[in-house]
Each structure stands twice: as structure tokens, then as C-alpha cells.
Amino acid sequence: MVDHLDVRTGAYADSVSLMQVSRRVSDTDGVAAALVAMATELNLDLLDGMGFERPDAGPNDLVIAIRAADDTALDAALAELSAALAAASGGADAGSFGDAPTPRTVREAAAFGGQLALISTPGEHAYVEALDALRTGTHVMLFSDNVAVEHEVALKREAAAAGLLVMGPDAGTAIVSGVGLGFANVVAPGPVGIVAASGTGAQQLSSLLDDAGVGVSHVLGVGGRDLKTAVGGASTVQALRALDEDPATELIVLLSKPPDEAVGAAVREVAGELTTPVIFGLLGPTEDDLAGVAASAVQALGREVPDWATWGDAPTATGQDGRLVGLFAGGTLCSEALILAEAALGPVASNIAGDPQQRLDGEQTADGHVLLDLGEDEYTRSRPHPMIDQQLRLERIEAEAGRDDTRVLLLDVVLGHGAHADPAGELAPAIAEATRTAANAGRALDVVVSLCGTVGDPQGRDRQAAALAEAGAYVTVSNADATRVALRVLG
């Protein structure tokens, strides 16, 4: 093996771009491991775990670590690295600022007249950058995670005083005036504005609306903590009022897990004061699922709710007992499936389970039913997010297919900007092999897929669906419907 370690001082790039670069380099023939990331403490810990000597580098430095089979493979990996980095930065310097030098600070960039700053620095530094943006009169989308809650509160207080909006922290999805930011799907413009404390939940809702022929004016992500007591719904209130003033928005949908009680009451009071009607989509055992929220929005606009698109033959119960295993890339999609599964099956083991006795920590599984959010921190510390890199899920599919008690696999596939370029290209062969493995052992194994995406997404939703169905999966655009089909297999 040949190791290569390189530190590029001051060469900052955002985390989503670098996850995609790492994946491209890792996929190069002969590469055993690769990490292309900012030298934060967490990423330096990953470097330690890979067996590389920790360099003298800080969070503003780019660290590149590659382990290859030989010099030829390393040269190919470095060539792929150069191409991937160039592609990741292609839009930044090529005419965005005319003949002027590329800005080096938020304040310099704001001088060019932008209205929204997307900040993706390491969490410990994001507060200062976001504060700078707000003090130039610029709205903020804070993609960064690991931002201290007291910093979040301070930023949102500053924004409210200035009549500005802070989306996030850890805001992975937004659509502003038709422009997708972070992980976002290609949807038609239309009358529905979405305020969401959930990234993949917003993607599912906007995609279902698009499938129903209903467009979206804006999707404003507020961050998962916004409706907690500590933050008090600050950005949710700002976003609701902003959409209420938007003439293109005829209906608002607020999407979240159930808020803390006092915060929820305050937000409902604000919603009641608006001239634009608000639908509440609060995921929980007694609430509508995401498809139900989408249907309510469609009906509120006086339109007909469609039959959600499906591909392949829906599996049926065979009388064979076994486990339900869910392997999810989307956290909200996993949460929705867990709510439905526990209502039908009782307690289900999960790394996001509310019951400590059912909670799985680290890369664990269980002998009973299990649903895993593979995008949680314990699964992404040494690899990109599963919406970008499916390797861990492919390994888990193979492992589950080899067990004699796995009856049905439930998977989500999330399309859109920032996601894997061809997820079905990897998943379809794995699904076909898994069902063959079970069949050769005399067992039935059904695979059900929820496909979150639109016909306009760069991956080609219908092409992805057809490939997955041809491999033997049943595919539907509704995550809730996919979960119910999987549960029916178990009788």
C-alpha cells in the first residue's frame, strides 16, 4: 500500500462539496481509503482512525489522505482529486463576481449585493460568520452543524431585530425563489410555502406536491432545534411571517416533529394571525404522515389528490415470520417509518428510538425488527452521508440477506441536487443479489423502496424507479405507503 498525506493551508471548501470529492476519490480503482476534508478536530480524529499521522493543521486547512494499492493507483486518485476539486469550485471563481477578486470574507461578498449567505464552516466558527452576514443585512442559511445552542439563540435574536431570517443551524435543504440550496429537489414554482424543521421531510413533502402538480414558492428550513424551548420558534415565526407577506404564497405548510408545548402554542397563535392559511404537519403517532400532509395541502387548494406513483408488484404476506429491517438515509423518513412500525408491531429497535431500551448505539443491529437512520453521526464519522455514499448500506443489505430471519427490507432513496448521481446503479444489483441469496436458501425476502424525488431531478426519478423495480423491489414515492406495504408483508 502507498499512503499520501497533503495539507493545503487556507484552502477552504464546504462540507457537502468535500463529501462528494471524497467519494469520487474513494471510488478510484486501487484506492483503499480516502479522506478529503477540512482539518477540524473531528476530521483529524478520522485521520487517526485511518492510521495516518496527524498533521499540524487547523480548521481552515484542507487535509487530503489517500491509501492506494500502488503508485499507479495513487496517481489516478490524485488526478481524480484535481478534477473533483475543480468541479466543486467551478462556479465560485468563474465570473460570479465579474472582474473583481473572489471575496475572502462574508462582508466582502455582501458588498456585491447578495441577499442570502449560505454558511458551511465548521460549527465552532459558524457563529462569527453568520453574525457578520446578519450585520450586513443579509439573510443566512446555516448549513453547519455542531453550532452551540446559545449561539443559535443569539443569531436568531439578532436576525429578528433586523427583520432577517436565519435558516438552521444544520439546515440541509432550502428552496428560495426557485433556487435549491443544500440537498433540494427540482420542483415547479407554485403556491405552497413550506417552513420545515426537517430536511428530508421537506424534500418528501415538496416532491409529493410536485407529483400532484402543485408547485412550491419557497422551502425555508429552520433547523431541528428551532421549536424547542431553548430557541422558542424564533426562525419559524420569522419564516411564517415572511411567507405571509409573499404574494406568490397562497398556502403555508409547517412541517416538524411535535414542538415543545409552550413553543407550539405560541407558533399556533402567530399562525392564527396571518392572512395566509397554515397547515400543520407535526409528525407523531396521532398526526398525519407526510403523504397525508401533502394530500391536505392539495385539497386545500381545491385540487384532486392523485394516486401516488408506484413501480413493480406490491409484495404480499406469505405466512413466513421474520424481521422488518429498515435502512434509511433520511432521518425524518426513518422517524416516520418508526412511528408507523411501532403502531403495528410494538417496540422496534432503532438508533433514533425514544425508548432507551430499544435504542441501538453505534453500528449495531438487533434480533427483532430494526430501523436504522444511517445518516446519524455514529454512521458518518468515517464516511460521507449515505445520501452521497451508499457503501455502508450496501454492506448492510448483503449482511441482512444472509440472515435466515430477515423477511422484508425497507429502504429510502433520496434524489435531488447534492445526492448520489445514480443511487439505483448501485442499489439495484445489491437488491437483486439479496433476493437471490434468500431464494437459494429457500426463504422469501421482499424489498420495498420509498423514492423521494421528482421527474425533474438530475438522477431521473422514473429511470431510477424502473431500475429498482426491475431488480425486484416494490417502489413508491410515498415513504408512509412504502412502510405500510412492508408491514403488510409481515401480516
C-alpha positions, 0 to 999 in steps of 0.5 A: 500500500502507498499512503499520501498525506497533503495539507493545503493551508487556507484552502477552504471548501464546504462540507457537502462539496468535500463529501462528494470529492471524497467519494469520487476519490474513494471510488478510484480503482486501487484506492483503499481509503480516502479522506478529503476534508477540512482539518477540524478536530473531528476530521483529524480524529478520522485521520487517526482512525485511518492510521495516518499521522496527524498533521499540524493543521487547523480548521481552515486547512484542507487535509487530503489522505489517500491509501492506494494499492500502488503508485499507479493507483495513487496517481489516478486518485490524485488526478481524480482529486484535481478534477473533483476539486475543480468541479466543486469550485467551478462556479465560485471563481468563474465570473460570479463576481465579474472582474473583481477578486473572489471575496475572502470574507462574508462582508466582502461578498455582501458588498456585491449585493447578495441577499442570502449567505449560505454558511458551511464552516465548521460549527465552532466558527459558524457563529462569527460568520453568520453574525457578520452576514446578519450585520450586513443585512443579509439573510443566512442559511446555516448549513453547519452543524455542531453550532452551540445552542446559545449561539443559535439563540443569539443569531436568531435574536439578532436576525429578528431585530433586523427583520432577517431570517436565519435558516438552521443551524444544520439546515440541509435543504432550502428552496428560495425563489426557485433556487435549491440550496443544500440537498433540494429537489427540482420542483415547479414554482407554485403556491405552497410555502413550506417552513420545515424543521426537517430536511428530508421531510421537506424534500418528501413533502415538496416532491409529493406536491410536485407529483400532484402538480402543485408547485412550491414558492419557497422551502425555508428550513429552520433547523431541528432545534428551532421549536424547542424551548431553548430557541422558542420558534424564533426562525419559524415565526420569522419564516411564517411571517415572511411567507405571509407577506409573499404574494406568490404564497397562497398556502403555508405548510409547517412541517416538524416533529411535535414542538415543545408545548409552550413553543407550539402554542405560541407558533399556533397563535402567530399562525392564527394571525396571518392572512395566509392559511397554515397547515400543520404537519407535526409528525407523531403517532396521532398526526398525519404522515407526510403523504397525508400532509401533502394530500391536505395541502392539495385539497386545500387548494381545491385540487384532486389528490392523485394516486401516488406513483408506484413501480413493480408488484406490491409484495404480499404476506406469505405466512413466513415470520421474520424481521422488518429491517429498515435502512434509511438515509433520511432521518425524518423518513426513518422517524416516520417509518418508526412511528408507523412500525411501532403502531403495528408491531410494538417496540422496534429497535432503532438508533433514533428510538425514544425508548432507551431500551430499544435504542441501538448505539453505534453500528449495531443491529438487533434480533427483532425488527430494526430501523436504522437512520444511517445518516446519524453521526455514529454512521458518518464519522468515517464516511460521507452521508449515505445520501452521497455514499451508499457503501455502508448500506450496501454492506448492510443489505448483503449482511441482512440477506444472509440472515435466515430471519430477515423477511422484508427490507425497507429502504429510502432513496433520496434524489435531488441536487447534492445526492448520489448521481445514480443511487439505483446503479448501485442499489439495484444489483445489491437488491437483486443479489439479496433476493437471490441469496434468500431464494437459494436458501429457500426463504422469501425476502421482499424489498420495498423502496420509498423514492423521494424525488421528482421527474425533474431531478438530475438522477431521473426519478422514473429511470431510477424507479424502473431500475429498482423495480426491475431488480425486484423491489416494490417502489413508491414515492410515498415513504408512509405507503412504502412502510405500510406495504412492508408491514403488510408483508409481515401480516 
